[in-house]
Amino acid sequence: MTTATPAQMTDDLHQLSSDFTDAFNSLTLRLLGDAEPREPKALPFPQLLDYTATALELSQNVVRLAVALAASPEVNSREGAKAHRHLSTAATKAISAAHLFAQSAETTLSPAPTPESHAARTRGARLLMDCADAGAGLRRASEELTAAIRLLEEYRAIERFSAKFLPRQPAPQPPGRTP
C-alpha cells in the first residue's frame, strides 16, 4: 500500500475502512452461524488464526498510512493532526483485535477444564466475548478511518477554496527599489 498523492491516500483510507467493515461483517456472520435460531458459537482454531492474521495485516496497513500522513505537509494542519490521531487509534484498535483473536485461539488449544467446573461453564462465553470484543475493535477501527477521511477531505477542500483567493506568486518589487 504505497501512497503517492493526497487523493491516493484518501482512496487507500476508503479501501482500508471497507476492509475493516468486511472483516467485522464476516466475523459477525461466522459467530452467529447460518442456522435458526441464531445462537452465537465459538470459532474453531483455524478461523481464529485467520482473523488474527487479517487484523494484523489491517493494522500494518493503517500504520503505513499513518507514517505516510506524518511525512506529508497535511499533518501540520489542525485537521491533519486530528486525522493522524484517528489513524493511530485505528491501528491500536486493530492490534487489540488481533491480540484478542490470538488469545481466543490459545484458549481453544488449552486443555479442557474439568466438566461441571466454573471454568468449563464460562469457557465458551469467554471465547465468544473475546471474539465479540475483537470484532468491535475492527468496527471501531473502521469508524476511526472514516473520521480521518472526513478530516482530510475537509482540509483539502479548504485548501482548494483558499487557493482561489491567494496570490500564486509573490508580488514583484517596484522598479528601482532593492530590498
ABEGO torsion letter per residue (X at the ends): XBBABAAAAAAAAAAAAAAAAAAAAAAAAAAAEABOBBBBBBBBAAAAAAAAAAAAAAAAAAAAAAAAAAABAAAABAAAAAAAAAAAAAAAAAAAAAAAAAAAAAAAABBBBBBGBAAAAAAAAAAAAAAAAAAAAAAAAAAAAAAAAAAAAAAAAAAAAAAAABBABBBBBBBGBBX
